[in-house]
């Protein structure tokens, strides 16, 4: 395997995993807000903290530029669209 192809595959994998982390974090925040899951559960709390620590550095700058609209935070959608465009148009298929 070509070293450049390996690096591209790793970058693609990390970006795809990050998209899933953003999606899971958003869904978890909705479930917590609607009291479907409870942060007093230690496992749920640890997962939520991990996802927040992973996604916050990317979501926070977007949230500063585009505040919540009508109480709905659309920053995860914007981040997913930007990463999807990068995966599709900037990072070549291996």
Secondary structure, 3 states (H helix, E strand, C coil): CCHHHHHHHHHHHHHHHHHHHHHHHHHHHHHHHCCCCCCCCHHHHHHHHHHHHHHHHHHHHHHHHCCCECCECCHHHHHHHHHHHHHHHHCCCC
